[in-house]
Amino acid sequence: MHSCPSGSSSELIKHDFHQQEVEKCQQCLGLWFERGELNDALSIADNDHEDIELERSLGDKLGTSERQCHVCDQSLICYQLMKEFEIEIDTCASCHGVWLDNDELEKVVHSPAVGQALLELNKPLTSALGSFKLCRKCQ
């Protein structure tokens, strides 16, 4: 058994998360995803998106985390989940595992929909208006 990357003395146990067998800390309830498991779980989750590639499209690198990878014993790297979204996740540069705190889980599950909404909001107004025609007073 592995110990929790968040520093608790609790061991990680096997846990089912959207049809993926991941590891869960019994104390802090955080989850450890091995390479590709987060993408697979999010592709199955009820978030209206399939074939998620979140692990390859993370936002900005924020620096070295205080947490250690329990597989490689290296410091995890902290990334913004995606641009314009203030959720941070910890990843291992060596084994590509991902650690999510319990309070981040639901936000990460719904992040594909949030990402799509942000893309729509950031589109130029002219393309959003499309063939909209101004009335005589506004011309």
C-alpha positions as CSV (number, residue, x, y, z in Angstrom):
1,M,0.0,0.0,0.0
2,H,1.1,3.6,-0.7
3,S,0.8,6.5,1.6
4,C,-1.1,9.7,0.8
5,P,0.7,12.4,-1.2
6,S,-1.0,15.1,0.8
7,G,1.1,14.1,3.8
8,S,-1.5,12.3,5.9
9,S,-0.4,9.1,7.6
10,S,-3.3,7.2,6.0
11,E,-2.7,4.6,3.3
12,L,-4.4,4.7,0.0
13,I,-7.1,2.1,-0.8
14,K,-8.6,1.0,-4.1
15,H,-11.6,3.0,-5.0
16,D,-14.0,3.1,-8.0
17,F,-14.3,6.5,-9.6
18,H,-16.4,6.6,-12.8
19,Q,-15.4,3.0,-13.7
20,Q,-11.7,3.6,-13.0
21,E,-9.9,1.8,-10.2
22,V,-8.0,4.6,-8.5
23,E,-6.4,5.1,-5.1
24,K,-8.2,7.0,-2.3
25,C,-6.9,8.4,0.9
26,Q,-9.0,7.2,3.8
27,Q,-8.3,10.4,5.8
28,C,-8.4,13.4,3.4
29,L,-10.4,11.5,0.7
30,G,-8.2,12.7,-2.1
31,L,-7.7,10.5,-5.2
32,W,-4.6,9.3,-7.1
33,F,-5.0,8.6,-10.8
34,E,-2.3,6.7,-12.7
35,R,-1.4,7.9,-16.2
36,G,-4.6,8.2,-18.3
37,E,-7.1,7.2,-15.6
38,L,-8.3,10.8,-15.1
39,N,-9.0,11.2,-18.8
40,D,-10.8,7.8,-18.9
41,A,-12.9,8.7,-15.8
42,L,-13.9,12.1,-17.2
43,S,-14.8,10.5,-20.5
44,I,-17.2,8.2,-18.7
45,A,-18.5,10.8,-16.2
46,D,-21.9,12.4,-16.8
47,N,-20.5,15.7,-18.1
48,D,-21.7,15.6,-21.7
49,H,-18.2,15.1,-23.1
50,E,-16.4,12.0,-24.4
51,D,-12.7,11.4,-25.2
52,I,-11.4,13.9,-22.7
53,E,-7.6,14.7,-23.0
54,L,-7.4,16.9,-19.9
55,E,-4.0,15.4,-18.8
56,R,-2.4,16.7,-22.0
57,S,-4.0,20.1,-22.0
58,L,-3.4,21.5,-18.5
59,G,-3.1,25.2,-17.9
60,D,-0.1,27.1,-16.6
61,K,2.6,25.5,-14.5
62,L,2.4,27.0,-11.1
63,G,5.5,25.5,-9.6
64,T,6.7,22.6,-7.4
65,S,4.1,21.2,-5.0
66,E,4.9,20.4,-1.4
67,R,3.5,16.9,-2.1
68,Q,5.5,13.8,-3.1
69,C,4.6,11.2,-5.7
70,H,4.1,8.0,-3.7
71,V,5.1,6.0,-6.8
72,C,8.3,7.8,-7.8
73,D,9.1,9.6,-4.6
74,Q,9.5,12.9,-6.5
75,S,8.0,16.3,-5.9
76,L,4.7,16.8,-7.7
77,I,4.3,19.7,-10.1
78,C,1.3,22.0,-9.5
79,Y,-0.7,23.1,-12.6
80,Q,-3.7,25.2,-13.2
81,L,-6.4,22.7,-14.4
82,M,-7.0,25.0,-17.4
83,K,-6.6,28.6,-18.4
84,E,-9.2,30.9,-16.8
85,F,-10.1,28.3,-14.2
86,E,-8.5,28.5,-10.8
87,I,-8.5,24.8,-9.8
88,E,-5.0,23.5,-9.3
89,I,-4.0,19.9,-9.6
90,D,-0.7,18.1,-8.8
91,T,1.0,15.8,-11.3
92,C,4.1,13.7,-11.4
93,A,6.5,14.6,-14.2
94,S,8.0,11.0,-14.1
95,C,5.0,8.6,-13.9
96,H,2.3,11.1,-15.0
97,G,0.1,10.4,-12.1
98,V,-2.4,13.0,-10.9
99,W,-3.5,13.9,-7.4
100,L,-6.8,15.6,-6.8
101,D,-7.9,16.9,-3.4
102,N,-11.4,15.8,-2.4
103,D,-12.8,19.4,-2.7
104,E,-11.6,19.5,-6.3
105,L,-13.2,16.3,-7.6
106,E,-16.6,17.7,-8.7
107,K,-15.1,20.8,-10.2
108,V,-12.7,18.6,-12.3
109,V,-15.5,16.3,-13.4
110,H,-17.4,19.3,-14.7
111,S,-14.4,21.1,-16.1
112,P,-14.9,20.0,-19.8
113,A,-18.3,21.7,-19.8
114,V,-16.8,24.8,-18.1
115,G,-13.9,24.8,-20.7
116,Q,-16.5,24.7,-23.5
117,A,-18.5,27.6,-21.9
118,L,-15.3,29.7,-21.5
119,L,-14.5,29.1,-25.2
120,E,-17.9,30.3,-26.2
121,L,-17.7,33.4,-23.9
122,N,-14.3,34.3,-25.3
123,K,-15.4,34.2,-29.0
124,P,-15.4,37.6,-30.6
125,L,-18.8,39.4,-30.5
126,T,-19.0,39.7,-34.3
127,S,-18.9,35.9,-34.8
128,A,-21.5,35.5,-32.0
129,L,-23.8,37.9,-33.8
130,G,-23.3,36.2,-37.1
131,S,-25.7,37.6,-39.6
132,F,-27.4,39.9,-37.2
133,K,-28.5,43.1,-38.9
134,L,-28.7,46.5,-37.2
135,C,-32.0,48.4,-37.4
136,R,-32.0,51.8,-39.2
137,K,-31.7,53.7,-35.9
138,C,-28.5,51.8,-34.9
139,Q,-26.7,52.0,-38.3
